[in-house]
Amino acid sequence: MNTTIALFLLQDGVINGAVYGLLGVTLVMVFTITRVIFVPQGEFVAWGALTFAALEAGKVPGTAWLLVVLGVAAAILELVRERAALTPRRVGLILARDVALPAAVLAGVVLLAPLQPGTVAGLVLTLVLLVPMGPLVYRLAFQPLADASVLVLFIAAIGVHIALVGLGLVFFGAEGFRTTPFSDAIVPFGPAVIKAQGIWVLAVTALLLAGLWAFFEFTLAGKALRATAVNRLGARLVGIPTRATGRAAFALAAAIGALSGVLIGPLTTIYYDTGFLIGLKGFVAAIMGGLASYPLTALAAVLVGLLESFSAFVASPFKEVIVFSLIIPVLLWRSLAAGHQDEEET
């Protein structure tokens, strides 16, 4: 391995680590707020790239129709749950939010997709389609189980993941797609070069992480999410609507996942099931951060990206094994550090 190869591997590792960092931080956020280990986070990454690719090709993505279906299902569930206290105004609000708005988005996509919208318009349409799916998935799959154990929520998350992977195959097919880069420019970096798309990934990652920090630190909504993460029952007692914080967390998760997918779409071929491995590597970083620390998760994600990149060069057939083996010493250390505690008898 010479210097040029090492620089290329370093570049790939840092770029991949940035994406894993976003996913890892998102997983930590969702877990601390809702206690859900959000296994389907990677599906939003894959769907972001594939939805953007479909719009780029002038096609209406299947996610546009799914948004309407999820909205109708959420509206029915809401109407049934609140049937004893429904008023005409409340019914109108539910139908407008969950049925009329997704239908309007679908109509807009049907009109605009054949025109092959540019990069900016395609990005906006992708986010408009996928971001509302986060709260809808939460309302349908996790909100009814909000008081269940972490294990039950984890099993539900696996079920959602399997369903989304199957839907991804139906919507996008088994063929992989790669989107047009935001810029074809190349920046010299010593004996190597850096693609402008990689710089976009790093810049957007830095902006998103800074934006998340500012959101949690300075906004009332962010502080409500932090309070829910610290003590869910205490937050509820002081008047913070924990259902609303759960929906907000899933909306942020969907937005970050979709945007990550659009960013990496030009760098690698994305398939309907690509999101699982990407999300799993973000999960490794989140576990190394203890599912609690955002800075440790971000640093661990860079380590995961670098290890993956150099492993692909040294032992390509075993790169995934090497990356996922990284979690074993972390779990052993945490197990020994935490000590053994017997379960309380009920």
Secondary structure, 3 states (H helix, E strand, C coil): CCHHHHHHHHHHHHHHHHHHHHHHHHHHHHHHHHCCCCCCHHHHHHHHHHHHHHHHCCCCCHHHHHHHHHHHHHHHHHHHHCHHHCCHHHHHHHHHHHHHHHHHHHHHHHHHHHHCCCHHHHHHHHHHHHCCHHHHHHHHHHHHHCCCCHHHHHHHHHHHHHHHHHHHHHHHCCCCECCCCCCCCEEEECCEEEEHHHHHHHHHHHHHHHHHHHHHHHCHHHHHHHHHHHCHHHHHHCCCCHHHHHHHHHHHHHHHHHHHHHHHCCCCCECCCHHHHHHHHHHHHHHHCCCCCHHHHHHHHHHHHHHHHHHHHHCHHHHHHHHHHCHHHHHHHHHHHHCCCCCCCC
